[in-house]
Amino acid sequence: MKKSIFYHAGCPVCVSAEQDILNLINTSEIEVVNLGEDKSRIPEAQKAGLLSVPALVTPNGNVLHINFGASMADVIG
């Protein structure tokens, strides 16, 4: 089974959303990616369709943007 991926950038809005998501989804069914710490994953996030973080990409490829924390332009720097 493919996992959902929760992308964030480590900001307070993102960290708060991460905690809420992890309370809702079994941790075996989700991967958390902090783009602020792992910039090598930014192209993957862009290819998935992220416009901002935090965002959840579902196993079937839908991107759910959650409570605007930062645009991808801000994340890229």
C-alpha positions in Angstrom: 0.0 0.0 0.0 1.3 3.4 -0.9 1.6 6.0 1.9 0.3 9.5 2.1 3.1 12.1 2.3 2.8 15.1 4.5 5.1 17.9 3.4 6.0 20.9 5.6 8.8 23.4 6.2 9.2 23.4 9.9 7.4 26.6 10.6 4.9 26.8 13.6 1.9 26.5 11.3 3.4 23.4 9.7 4.4 21.8 13.0 1.0 22.3 14.4 -0.6 20.7 11.3 1.8 17.8 11.5 0.7 17.0 15.0 -2.9 17.1 14.0 -2.3 14.9 10.9 -0.4 12.4 13.0 -3.2 12.2 15.4 -5.6 11.5 12.6 -3.6 9.1 10.4 -1.8 6.0 11.5 1.9 6.7 11.4 2.4 3.5 9.4 0.3 5.0 6.6 2.1 8.4 6.3 5.5 9.8 5.6 6.4 13.2 7.0 8.9 15.3 4.9 10.3 18.5 6.3 11.4 20.4 3.3 13.3 22.9 5.4 15.6 20.1 6.5 15.6 18.0 3.3 15.7 20.4 0.4 16.5 17.5 -1.9 12.8 16.5 -1.8 11.6 19.9 -3.1 11.5 18.8 -6.8 9.4 15.8 -5.8 7.0 18.0 -3.9 6.8 20.4 -6.9 6.2 17.5 -9.2 3.4 16.3 -6.9 1.7 19.7 -7.3 2.4 21.5 -4.1 1.8 25.2 -4.1 2.3 25.8 -0.4 3.1 23.9 2.8 1.8 22.3 4.8 0.2 19.9 2.4 -0.8 16.3 2.3 -0.4 14.2 -0.9 -2.8 11.2 -0.8 -1.8 7.8 -2.2 -3.8 8.5 -5.4 -2.0 11.8 -5.9 -4.4 14.3 -4.7 -2.8 17.3 -3.0 -4.6 18.7 0.0 -3.2 22.1 1.0 -3.7 22.7 4.7 -3.7 26.1 6.5 -1.2 28.2 4.5 2.2 28.3 6.2 4.5 29.2 3.3 4.5 29.2 -0.4 6.8 26.8 -2.3 8.7 29.9 -3.5 9.5 30.7 0.1 10.5 27.2 0.8 12.9 27.1 -2.2 14.4 30.4 -1.0 
